């Protein structure tokens, strides 16, 4: 059983930056691909980024490509999401998730989820 705890959310002005962290425990961290998803009120959960267990492969949707960067530190069991040039439409609760079922971009493949951290971008 893997436990995930996100941190780093907050309120930021448009154009600003935030760095989210997700600390994992309870498993061999490098065995898991990690993903970030977000959900705004009234919207479905949306894929934001994913990274393979080694960190060598990363996926992003077009909506965040070039602005967001996912990374991981397997020695510290932590995955990060660096968010730059934030826009009001990035406002959402951000979740990290873990899976051993390959590097995935859809939430149904992820088995473990954090509690989420709120990101609010003011325009």
N, C-alpha and C positions, 0 to 999 in steps of 0.2 A: 504494500500500500504506500503510495506516494502522497505526501502533503506538500502543498504549494502555498506560499504566502507572498502576495504582491505588496509593493510599496513604491512611493515616489510620485503618486498622483498629486494633483492640486489645481490651483487656479493660475492661469498664465494668460498674458495678452497675445493677441494674434501676432504671428511672426516670431514668437518666443520659442523656447525649448524646454523640454522636460526629459528626464531619464527615469524610466521605470525599471524596477528590479523585481525578480521573482526568485525567492529562495526555496529550494527543494530539500526534502528529507524523506527518508524511508525507502530509498531504492538506490541502485547504482546509476547515478545521474547520467553518465555518458551512454547508457543503454537506451535513453529516451530521446526521441525528437521532441522539440519544444515549440509551442506556438503561442502567439498572442492574437487575441480576438477582442472585439469591442462591441458594445451594444448601447445604442442611444434609445431614449424613451420612444416607444411606439415602433421601433425598428427591429428587424431580425439581427441576430448576432452575426458579425461580419469578420472575415479573416483579415488580419493585419500583417502578420509575418510568421515565418517558420524557419527553424534551423535544425540541421541534422545533429546527431549525437556527437560527432566529432567537431562540428562547427564549420565544416568545409562547404556545405551547401545551404543556401538561403533562398527563400521564396518571399516575394512581396506582390501585392496587387498593385495595379497601376495607380490607384488612389493615393498611395503612400510612397511609391518608388521614388528614390532620390531625396526623400525627406526623412524617412525613418530607417534606422539600422538596428538589426537584431544581432546580438552577440551572446556568447556564453563563456563562463569560466568553470570548467569542469572540476578544477581543484577546489572551488568554493561552492559548488553545487548551485550556481546562480545563473540565470539568464537575464539579459538586459534588453530594453527597448529604448534606444535614443531617438527622440522625436524632435525634429527641427522644423522651422518655418511652419509652425502650427497654425491651423485655420479653425474658424468657428465650427466647421463641419467635423472636426476631429473630436469634438466634445462627446464623451461617452464614458461608460464604465469599461475599463480595460481588464481583461482576464488573461492569465497565462494558463497553459494546459500542457499536458504531457502524454505521449503515446509511445508504445513500443511497436506499433503497427506501421512503421515506415514514416517518411516525411510527407505530411498531409496538409492540405489547405482547407479542408472542410471539418467542421466541428464534430461531426458524428464519429470521426475516427479517434478522437481524443478521449482518454479514459479518466484522467485526473484533472481537476480544475481548482484554481484558487478562488478566493472569495471576491476578488475584483477590487480595483482602485479607481476612484473617480478622477477623470481629467476634464477640466472645464476651460475652454478657450474663449476669452472675451474679445469681442470685435471693437 
